[in-house]
């Protein structure tokens, strides 16, 4: 059984960035928490594929 406190993640966001100053195009993946905190997880040169999985623990 899991005993760690769970975070309250409100959204997982992917932002498409067009940086015209540095000539870059990338995707930024981050968590947006219920209390307004933002945690940048990664930056990617390829567009992420969105997938949802449901796990059942017995």
ZAMI-473053 format. One record per atom (N, C-alpha, C, CB): atom name; x, y, z; residue in one letter. Coordinates in Angstrom, 3 decimals, padded with zeros to 6 digits. Glycine has a CB too. Example, Ala and Ser with C-alpha at 12.3 -4.5 7.8 and 13.67 -1.06 7.14 Angstrom:
<nodes>
NODE  a     east    north       up r
NODE  N  013.190 -005.690  007.800 A
NODE CA  012.300 -004.500  007.800 A
NODE  C  013.200 -003.300  007.800 A
NODE CB  011.308 -004.473  009.046 A
NODE  N  012.850 -002.250  007.080 S
NODE CA  013.670 -001.060  007.140 S
NODE  C  012.900  000.030  007.870 S
NODE CB  014.084 -000.598  005.725 S
</nodes>
This chain:
<nodes>
NODE  a     east    north       up r
NODE  N  000.839 -001.179  000.000 X
NODE CA  000.000  000.000  000.000 X
NODE  C  000.886  001.245  000.000 X
NODE CB -000.955 -000.004  001.217 X
NODE  N  000.474  002.252 -000.769 X
NODE CA  001.251  003.476 -000.892 X
NODE  C  001.010  004.375  000.316 X
NODE CB  000.895  004.216 -002.194 X
NODE  N  002.098  004.853  000.929 X
NODE CA  001.962  005.681  002.122 X
NODE  C  002.464  007.095  001.895 X
NODE CB  002.707  005.056  003.276 X
NODE  N  002.987  007.392  000.695 X
NODE CA  003.474  008.731  000.398 X
NODE  C  002.301  009.660  000.121 X
NODE CB  004.440  008.708 -000.800 X
NODE  N  002.488  010.945  000.461 X
NODE CA  001.468  011.952  000.178 X
NODE  C  001.417  012.184 -001.337 X
NODE CB  001.767  013.289  000.944 X
NODE  N  000.228  012.216 -001.888 X
NODE CA  000.068  012.446 -003.318 X
NODE  C -000.016  013.938 -003.613 X
NODE CB -001.182  011.726 -003.843 X
NODE  N  000.655  014.369 -004.676 X
NODE CA  000.551  015.755 -005.125 X
NODE  C -000.783  015.967 -005.814 X
NODE CB  001.715  016.120 -006.073 X
NODE  N -001.266  017.200 -005.809 X
NODE CA -002.518  017.533 -006.475 X
NODE  C -002.188  018.259 -007.776 X
NODE CB -003.437  018.408 -005.556 X
NODE  N -001.965  017.480 -008.831 X
NODE CA -001.648  018.030 -010.141 X
NODE  C -002.960  018.355 -010.838 X
NODE CB -000.782  017.037 -010.989 X
NODE  N -003.143  019.623 -011.168 X
NODE CA -004.376  020.071 -011.804 X
NODE  C -004.350  019.775 -013.301 X
NODE CB -004.590  021.571 -011.561 X
NODE  N -003.216  020.033 -013.946 X
NODE CA -003.088  019.828 -015.387 X
NODE  C -001.670  019.405 -015.732 X
NODE CB -003.470  021.105 -016.158 X
NODE  N -001.545  018.656 -016.796 X
NODE CA -000.253  018.407 -017.430 X
NODE  C -000.323  019.148 -018.750 X
NODE CB  000.055  016.845 -017.624 X
NODE  N  000.545  020.114 -018.919 X
NODE CA  000.476  020.994 -020.082 X
NODE  C  001.655  020.766 -021.022 X
NODE CB  000.437  022.454 -019.640 X
NODE  N  001.389  020.967 -022.307 X
NODE CA  002.431  020.966 -023.324 X
NODE  C  002.326  022.295 -024.059 X
NODE CB  002.292  019.739 -024.311 X
NODE  N  003.406  023.047 -024.037 X
NODE CA  003.441  024.364 -024.654 X
NODE  C  004.324  024.292 -025.902 X
NODE CB  003.968  025.444 -023.650 X
NODE  N  003.810  024.716 -027.028 X
NODE CA  004.607  024.780 -028.247 X
NODE  C  005.279  026.150 -028.290 X
NODE CB  003.723  024.533 -029.528 X
NODE  N  006.607  026.163 -028.344 X
NODE CA  007.379  027.406 -028.266 X
NODE  C  008.028  027.688 -029.613 X
NODE CB  008.456  027.323 -027.150 X
NODE  N  007.788  028.900 -030.123 X
NODE CA  008.456  029.400 -031.327 X
NODE  C  009.332  030.568 -030.884 X
NODE CB  007.413  029.840 -032.450 X
NODE  N  010.620  030.296 -030.696 X
NODE CA  011.582  031.304 -030.241 X
NODE  C  012.220  031.943 -031.473 X
NODE CB  012.677  030.671 -029.301 X
NODE  N  011.712  033.103 -031.841 X
NODE CA  012.214  033.782 -033.040 X
NODE  C  013.550  034.472 -032.798 X
NODE CB  011.199  034.798 -033.525 X
NODE  N  013.880  034.752 -031.558 X
NODE CA  015.150  035.389 -031.227 X
NODE  C  016.307  034.414 -031.462 X
NODE CB  015.145  035.881 -029.761 X
NODE  N  016.181  033.197 -030.917 X
NODE CA  017.242  032.192 -031.052 X
NODE  C  016.996  031.223 -032.201 X
NODE CB  017.380  031.416 -029.763 X
NODE  N  015.873  031.364 -032.917 X
NODE CA  015.573  030.485 -034.043 X
NODE  C  015.291  029.052 -033.629 X
NODE CB  016.707  030.503 -035.013 X
NODE  N  014.582  028.879 -032.512 X
NODE CA  014.288  027.530 -032.000 X
NODE  C  012.794  027.271 -032.020 X
NODE CB  014.835  027.353 -030.569 X
NODE  N  012.441  026.013 -032.201 X
NODE CA  011.054  025.548 -032.109 X
NODE  C  011.083  024.268 -031.286 X
NODE CB  010.404  025.309 -033.545 X
NODE  N  010.341  024.262 -030.165 X
NODE CA  010.347  023.086 -029.302 X
NODE  C  009.057  023.033 -028.498 X
NODE CB  011.572  023.100 -028.361 X
NODE  N  008.894  021.952 -027.767 X
NODE CA  007.726  021.738 -026.914 X
NODE  C  008.196  021.639 -025.474 X
NODE CB  006.939  020.457 -027.334 X
NODE  N  007.499  022.334 -024.578 X
NODE CA  007.826  022.326 -023.159 X
NODE  C  006.701  021.586 -022.425 X
NODE CB  008.012  023.791 -022.603 X
NODE  N  007.070  020.571 -021.653 X
NODE CA  006.103  019.770 -020.910 X
NODE  C  006.228  020.128 -019.430 X
NODE CB  006.332  018.234 -021.146 X
NODE  N  005.087  020.467 -018.813 X
NODE CA  005.155  020.801 -017.396 X
NODE  C  003.880  020.442 -016.660 X
NODE CB  005.444  022.266 -017.223 X
NODE  N  004.045  020.311 -015.330 X
NODE CA  002.925  020.059 -014.419 X
NODE  C  002.453  021.397 -013.878 X
NODE CB  003.335  019.089 -013.251 X
NODE  N  001.144  021.552 -013.787 X
NODE CA  000.535  022.723 -013.164 X
NODE  C -000.232  022.219 -011.952 X
NODE CB -000.406  023.509 -014.167 X
NODE  N  000.218  022.613 -010.764 X
NODE CA -000.356  022.116 -009.532 X
NODE  C -001.545  022.968 -009.082 X
NODE CB  000.702  022.075 -008.446 X
NODE  N -002.389  022.381 -008.244 X
NODE CA -003.592  023.033 -007.750 X
NODE  C -003.300  024.370 -007.068 X
NODE CB -004.307  022.118 -006.789 X
NODE  N -002.173  024.470 -006.387 X
NODE CA -001.826  025.700 -005.663 X
NODE  C -001.095  026.716 -006.534 X
NODE CB -000.971  025.365 -004.462 X
NODE  N -000.989  026.466 -007.842 X
NODE CA -000.364  027.411 -008.757 X
NODE  C  001.093  027.154 -009.066 X
NODE CB -000.490  028.753 -008.213 X
NODE  N  001.692  026.191 -008.413 X
NODE CA  003.094  025.849 -008.661 X
NODE  C  003.225  025.213 -010.044 X
NODE CB  003.636  024.888 -007.561 X
NODE  N  004.306  025.543 -010.746 X
NODE CA  004.589  024.974 -012.063 X
NODE  C  005.931  024.265 -012.002 X
NODE CB  004.587  026.075 -013.173 X
NODE  N  005.989  023.044 -012.530 X
NODE CA  007.215  022.260 -012.545 X
NODE  C  007.489  021.831 -013.988 X
NODE CB  007.107  021.018 -011.593 X
NODE  N  008.521  022.413 -014.609 X
NODE CA  008.875  022.061 -015.979 X
NODE  C  009.552  020.699 -015.961 X
NODE CB  009.801  023.140 -016.625 X
NODE  N  008.972  019.756 -016.705 X
NODE CA  009.494  018.389 -016.726 X
NODE  C  010.562  018.203 -017.799 X
NODE CB  008.361  017.400 -016.953 X
NODE  N  010.312  018.767 -018.995 X
NODE CA  011.261  018.550 -020.086 X
NODE  C  010.975  019.507 -021.234 X
NODE CB  011.201  017.091 -020.578 X
NODE  N  011.949  019.627 -022.126 X
NODE CA  011.771  020.310 -023.398 X
NODE  C  012.116  019.311 -024.487 X
NODE CB  012.656  021.606 -023.497 X
NODE  N  011.301  019.290 -025.540 X
NODE CA  011.447  018.267 -026.581 X
NODE  C  011.454  018.910 -027.968 X
NODE CB  010.308  017.224 -026.480 X
NODE  N  012.292  018.395 -028.841 X
NODE CA  012.309  018.883 -030.223 X
NODE  C  011.218  018.214 -031.064 X
NODE CB  013.687  018.636 -030.858 X
NODE  N  010.644  017.135 -030.556 X
NODE CA  009.556  016.445 -031.260 X
NODE  C  008.247  016.624 -030.493 X
NODE CB  009.881  014.932 -031.433 X
NODE  N  007.141  016.641 -031.230 X
NODE CA  005.836  016.829 -030.616 X
NODE  C  005.454  015.573 -029.832 X
NODE CB  004.765  017.156 -031.689 X
NODE  N  005.153  015.720 -028.545 X
NODE CA  004.767  014.557 -027.739 X
NODE  C  003.427  013.975 -028.186 X
NODE CB  004.696  014.941 -026.263 X
NODE  N  003.296  012.677 -028.062 X
NODE CA  002.033  011.989 -028.309 X
NODE  C  001.308  011.889 -026.983 X
NODE CB  002.253  010.573 -028.949 X
NODE  N  000.037  012.245 -026.972 X
NODE CA -000.744  012.197 -025.746 X
NODE  C -001.397  010.833 -025.606 X
NODE CB -001.805  013.309 -025.728 X
NODE  N -001.185  010.219 -024.454 X
NODE CA -001.755  008.903 -024.187 X
NODE  C -002.263  008.885 -022.751 X
NODE CB -000.706  007.768 -024.428 X
NODE  N -003.338  008.163 -022.540 X
NODE CA -003.906  008.029 -021.197 X
NODE  C -004.041  006.546 -020.892 X
NODE CB -005.293  008.760 -021.080 X
NODE  N -003.539  006.154 -019.738 X
NODE CA -003.626  004.775 -019.297 X
NODE  C -004.313  004.722 -017.945 X
NODE CB -002.231  004.130 -019.228 X
NODE  N -005.126  003.713 -017.734 X
NODE CA -005.776  003.513 -016.452 X
NODE  C -005.270  002.205 -015.862 X
NODE CB -007.326  003.505 -016.596 X
NODE  N -004.732  002.291 -014.650 X
NODE CA -004.225  001.109 -013.959 X
NODE  C -005.134  000.776 -012.800 X
NODE CB -002.780  001.326 -013.468 X
NODE  N -005.378 -000.505 -012.605 X
NODE CA -006.172 -000.956 -011.475 X
NODE  C -005.269 -001.767 -010.562 X
NODE CB -007.405 -001.790 -011.939 X
NODE  N -005.240 -001.397 -009.287 X
NODE CA -004.410 -002.088 -008.299 X
NODE  C -005.358 -002.827 -007.360 X
NODE CB -003.473 -001.080 -007.507 X
NODE  N -005.124 -004.106 -007.191 X
NODE CA -005.980 -004.929 -006.329 X
NODE  C -005.237 -005.322 -005.069 X
NODE CB -006.462 -006.185 -007.074 X
</nodes>
